[in-house]
């Protein structure tokens, strides 16, 4: 995971919603992933990179983001961050400076373009 920078005071200016992935069973026997809201918090969201890729027989785009927020213990990989109507999947997270003050999340946004 890329080293997250400790944010200066007052830079957590993006309002985001944290969502937990919950697997529910379907009547046909499969499972369905549903994301339920956990909390709405202040964070700092920065886009890191973007690339074009092919997934599931379609052209797509993968955009990576760095999300820094106040430290919390209830997030894990697989959860989501909702930022300006866009779903960012959390792939990795960790304590930014070892003092349990800030949590750095490496997130990925995937979109189908054609």
HUWO-V158289 format. One record per residue. N is the residue number from 1. OMEGA is omega in whole degrees, -180 to 180 (none if undefined). BURIAL is I if it has 9 or more other C-alpha atoms within 8 Angstrom, else O. D_CENTER is the distance of its C-alpha to the mean C-alpha in Angstrom with 2 decimals. Layout:
BEGIN
N_OMEGA_BURIAL_D_CENTER ; N_OMEGA_BURIAL_D_CENTER
END
This chain:
BEGIN
1_179_O_13.52 ; 2_-179_O_14.53 ; 3_177_O_16.09 ; 4_-178_O_14.27 ; 5_178_O_16.96 ; 6_-176_O_17.98 ; 7_174_O_17.66 ; 8_179_O_21.07 ; 9_176_O_21.96 ; 10_-178_O_21.09 ; 11_174_O_18.24 ; 12_-171_I_15.43 ; 13_-180_O_16.27 ; 14_179_I_13.25 ; 15_-179_I_13.03 ; 16_175_I_9.72 ; 17_178_I_9.70 ; 18_-177_I_8.06 ; 19_179_I_8.90 ; 20_178_I_10.54 ; 21_179_I_11.53 ; 22_178_O_15.34 ; 23_178_O_17.75 ; 24_-179_O_20.90 ; 25_178_O_24.11 ; 26_180_O_25.87 ; 27_-178_O_29.63 ; 28_177_O_30.07 ; 29_180_O_28.78 ; 30_176_O_25.25 ; 31_-179_O_21.90 ; 32_178_O_19.34 ; 33_179_O_15.64 ; 34_-179_O_15.06 ; 35_-180_I_12.11 ; 36_-178_O_13.78 ; 37_175_O_12.91 ; 38_-176_O_12.99 ; 39_172_O_13.29 ; 40_-173_O_13.11 ; 41_173_I_12.88 ; 42_-179_I_13.52 ; 43_171_I_11.24 ; 44_-178_I_11.78 ; 45_179_I_9.64 ; 46_176_O_11.41 ; 47_-179_O_11.60 ; 48_-178_O_12.94 ; 49_177_O_14.43 ; 50_177_O_15.14 ; 51_178_O_17.35 ; 52_-180_O_19.15 ; 53_178_O_19.36 ; 54_180_O_21.06 ; 55_176_O_19.51 ; 56_177_O_21.43 ; 57_178_O_24.39 ; 58_173_I_22.65 ; 59_-179_I_21.74 ; 60_180_I_18.12 ; 61_177_I_15.91 ; 62_-179_I_12.91 ; 63_179_I_11.18 ; 64_-178_I_9.28 ; 65_169_I_7.77 ; 66_180_I_8.31 ; 67_178_I_7.15 ; 68_179_I_10.14 ; 69_177_I_11.23 ; 70_-175_I_14.22 ; 71_175_I_14.47 ; 72_-175_O_13.99 ; 73_-174_O_14.73 ; 74_178_O_13.36 ; 75_178_O_9.75 ; 76_176_O_9.71 ; 77_-176_I_8.41 ; 78_175_I_8.28 ; 79_-177_I_6.73 ; 80_171_I_4.52 ; 81_176_I_4.13 ; 82_-176_I_7.36 ; 83_180_I_8.64 ; 84_178_O_12.27 ; 85_-179_O_12.35 ; 86_179_O_9.70 ; 87_177_I_7.10 ; 88_180_I_3.89 ; 89_179_I_3.99 ; 90_179_I_3.64 ; 91_180_I_7.13 ; 92_177_I_8.74 ; 93_-179_I_9.27 ; 94_177_O_12.63 ; 95_-174_I_15.13 ; 96_-175_I_15.66 ; 97_179_O_19.44 ; 98_-178_O_20.52 ; 99_180_O_21.60 ; 100_177_I_18.81 ; 101_-179_I_18.45 ; 102_178_I_14.98 ; 103_178_I_11.79 ; 104_-179_I_10.09 ; 105_173_I_6.63 ; 106_-174_I_6.74 ; 107_179_I_4.18 ; 108_173_I_6.48 ; 109_-180_I_7.92 ; 110_180_I_11.16 ; 111_176_O_14.20 ; 112_-177_O_17.79 ; 113_179_O_20.38 ; 114_none_O_23.56
END
